[in-house]
Amino acid sequence: MNYRDELFASYRTVQALPTKPDLAKADHWGGPYDTYLRGWLPANREARIADIACGNGYLLRYFLQRGYRNVQGVDISAEQLAVAKQICEHVQLQKGDDFLRDNSNTFDLVTALDLIEHLTKDELLQFLRAAFGALRPGGRLVLQTPNCASPLGIAVRYSDFTHEIGLTPNSLAWLMRLTGFQDYSAREQGPVSRGLKSSVRWFLWRVLRLSFIARESIETGSARGVYTRVFIASATKPGQVS
């Protein structure tokens, strides 16, 4: 057993996480994704969606609550799936890229939050190619990962022993183009204004963000514009959405 297999076999135990989903926490977590995912979700609520490395199932709940009916999750951690199955019936224990290769030309949306940083460089390319093959023409891949272009991203990069690589919005764009994707874009995942506390955080983040822009502009003469410690990115498979 390699170190990743050993850790993922007891992922929730090692982190002392509960064995039942906290639905109020899940809904609070999901709220900002209305902003993060704006314009990226299928208009058709019958669209087929696969969440790779679905973990505790919070993103599956997010999709189900917004009316999507053909949602399924995959993870290599039996402990994680035991929690996710309490949220969504359609989850299975399988390696993500194997699952994608088994479902060629099937999905309208594939998501993978906090997965790709756990892969080696070769594994990441294999995963992106498998995701490309599993998407229908016009389908979309959405990824979330630590942002090594952020002054704060290094803390997330090394926060988990199983993180293998670090990416920036720019380096991920290269890999997306290499594996056939188009229409790549990356977004920040900062505070979203939804109440007094979050509005204060949103305002303070905008102020702090200006300092990052100034520092980068002084050093390089330009600013790339994605400064949160984690970023979310999207790209599509060429073709027409059916």
C-alpha positions in Angstrom: 0.0 0.0 0.0 1.4 3.4 -1.0 1.1 6.4 1.3 -1.9 7.8 -0.6 -3.9 4.6 -0.4 -3.1 4.3 3.3 -4.2 7.9 4.1 -7.3 7.8 1.9 -8.4 4.5 3.4 -8.9 6.3 6.7 -9.2 9.9 5.5 -12.0 11.0 7.8 -10.6 9.1 10.8 -7.2 10.8 10.5 -8.9 14.2 10.3 -11.4 13.4 13.1 -14.3 14.2 10.8 -17.9 13.2 11.7 -19.6 10.2 10.1 -22.9 12.0 9.3 -23.3 15.0 7.0 -24.0 18.3 8.6 -26.7 19.5 6.1 -26.8 23.1 7.5 -23.1 23.3 7.1 -23.4 21.8 3.6 -25.9 24.5 2.6 -23.8 27.3 4.0 -20.8 25.9 2.2 -22.7 25.7 -1.1 -24.1 29.2 -1.1 -21.0 31.0 -2.5 -20.9 28.4 -5.4 -23.8 30.3 -7.0 -21.2 33.0 -7.6 -18.2 30.8 -8.3 -20.1 28.7 -10.9 -22.2 31.5 -12.5 -22.7 30.8 -16.2 -21.0 27.4 -16.0 -23.9 25.1 -15.0 -26.1 23.4 -17.7 -29.4 25.1 -18.4 -31.1 21.7 -18.8 -31.9 20.1 -15.4 -31.7 16.7 -17.0 -28.0 17.2 -17.8 -25.7 14.4 -16.7 -23.3 15.5 -14.0 -20.4 13.6 -12.5 -18.5 14.8 -9.4 -15.1 13.2 -9.2 -13.6 12.8 -5.7 -17.0 13.8 -4.4 -15.8 13.5 -0.8 -18.6 14.1 1.8 -21.1 14.9 -1.0 -21.6 18.6 -0.4 -21.3 19.5 -4.1 -23.7 16.6 -4.9 -26.3 18.2 -2.5 -25.7 21.6 -4.1 -26.6 20.2 -7.6 -29.6 18.3 -6.2 -31.0 21.3 -4.4 -30.8 23.3 -7.7 -32.9 20.8 -9.5 -30.4 18.6 -11.3 -31.6 15.0 -11.4 -28.9 13.0 -13.1 -26.1 13.5 -10.6 -23.5 10.9 -9.5 -20.3 10.9 -7.4 -17.1 8.9 -7.3 -14.4 8.7 -4.7 -11.6 6.3 -3.7 -12.3 6.7 0.0 -14.9 4.3 1.4 -15.2 6.5 4.5 -16.0 9.6 2.4 -18.6 7.7 0.4 -20.3 6.4 3.5 -21.1 10.1 4.3 -21.8 11.1 0.7 -24.3 8.3 0.3 -26.4 9.8 3.0 -26.8 12.8 0.6 -26.9 11.2 -2.8 -27.8 7.6 -3.6 -25.7 7.5 -6.8 -22.1 7.3 -5.5 -19.5 4.6 -6.1 -16.1 3.6 -5.0 -13.7 3.9 -8.0 -10.7 5.7 -9.1 -11.8 8.9 -10.9 -10.0 8.5 -14.3 -11.1 4.8 -14.5 -14.7 5.9 -13.9 -14.3 8.5 -16.7 -12.8 6.1 -19.1 -15.7 3.7 -18.4 -18.2 6.4 -19.4 -17.0 7.8 -22.7 -19.0 10.6 -24.3 -21.6 10.6 -21.4 -21.5 13.7 -19.3 -22.5 17.3 -19.8 -20.6 18.5 -16.7 -17.7 16.9 -14.9 -16.5 18.6 -11.6 -13.5 17.8 -9.5 -13.0 20.0 -6.5 -9.7 19.7 -4.5 -8.6 16.7 -6.5 -5.9 17.5 -9.1 -3.4 18.8 -6.5 -3.3 15.2 -5.2 -2.1 13.8 -8.6 1.4 13.5 -10.0 2.0 15.4 -13.3 1.6 12.3 -15.4 -1.6 11.4 -13.5 -3.0 14.9 -14.0 -2.6 14.6 -17.8 -4.2 11.2 -17.7 -7.1 12.6 -15.7 -7.7 15.5 -18.0 -7.7 13.3 -21.1 -10.1 10.9 -19.4 -12.4 13.8 -18.5 -12.2 15.1 -22.1 -13.3 11.7 -23.3 -16.1 11.4 -20.8 -17.7 14.7 -21.8 -20.2 15.1 -24.6 -19.4 17.7 -27.2 -19.9 21.1 -25.6 -19.6 19.6 -22.2 -17.7 21.4 -19.4 -15.0 20.5 -16.9 -14.8 22.5 -13.7 -11.7 22.2 -11.4 -10.9 23.7 -8.0 -7.3 23.7 -6.7 -4.9 25.7 -4.5 -3.5 28.8 -6.3 0.3 28.9 -6.2 0.2 32.3 -7.8 -1.4 33.7 -4.6 0.8 35.1 -1.8 -1.4 33.0 0.5 -1.6 29.8 -1.7 1.5 28.2 -0.3 -0.3 27.4 3.0 -3.0 25.5 1.1 -0.4 23.8 -1.1 1.3 22.2 1.9 -1.8 21.8 4.2 -2.4 18.2 3.1 0.4 15.5 3.1 -1.2 14.0 0.0 -0.8 17.1 -2.2 1.6 16.2 -5.0 1.7 19.3 -7.2 0.9 23.0 -7.2 -0.7 24.9 -10.0 -1.5 28.4 -11.1 -4.3 29.6 -13.3 -1.7 30.0 -16.1 -0.1 26.5 -15.8 -3.5 24.9 -15.7 -4.5 26.8 -18.8 -1.5 25.2 -20.6 -2.6 21.7 -19.6 -6.2 22.3 -20.6 -5.2 23.4 -24.1 -2.7 20.5 -24.4 -5.5 18.0 -23.7 -8.0 19.5 -26.2 -10.1 21.8 -24.1 -11.1 25.3 -25.2 -12.7 28.4 -23.6 -10.6 28.2 -20.5 -11.2 30.7 -17.7 -10.2 30.9 -14.0 -11.9 32.7 -11.2 -11.1 33.8 -7.6 -12.9 32.1 -4.7 -12.9 35.0 -2.3 -15.7 36.0 0.2 -19.2 36.4 -1.3 -21.5 39.1 0.2 -24.5 37.3 1.7 -25.0 39.1 5.0 -23.3 41.5 7.3 -20.3 39.3 8.3 -19.6 38.1 4.8 -20.1 41.6 3.4 -17.4 42.9 5.8 -15.1 40.1 4.8 -15.8 40.9 1.1 -14.9 44.5 1.6 -11.7 43.8 3.5 -10.7 41.2 0.9 -11.1 43.9 -1.9 -8.9 46.2 0.1 -6.3 43.5 0.6 -6.5 42.4 -3.0 -5.5 45.9 -4.1 -2.2 45.4 -2.3 -1.6 42.2 -4.2 -2.3 43.9 -7.5 0.0 46.8 -6.6 2.9 44.5 -5.6 2.6 42.4 -8.8 2.3 45.5 -11.0 5.3 47.1 -9.5 7.5 44.0 -9.9 6.3 42.8 -13.4 4.4 45.7 -15.0 1.2 43.8 -15.1 -1.4 42.0 -12.9 -3.0 38.6 -13.6 -6.0 39.1 -11.4 -6.5 35.7 -9.6 -5.2 36.2 -6.0 -7.3 34.0 -3.7 -5.5 31.1 -2.1 -7.8 28.7 -4.0 -9.1 29.2 -7.6 -11.8 27.6 -9.7 -11.4 27.0 -13.4 -13.5 25.9 -16.3 -13.0 24.7 -19.9 -15.2 23.0 -22.5 -14.9 20.2 -25.0 -15.3 21.5 -28.6 -18.6 20.9 -30.2 -22.3 21.8 -29.9 -24.2 21.1 -26.7 -27.0 18.7 -27.7 
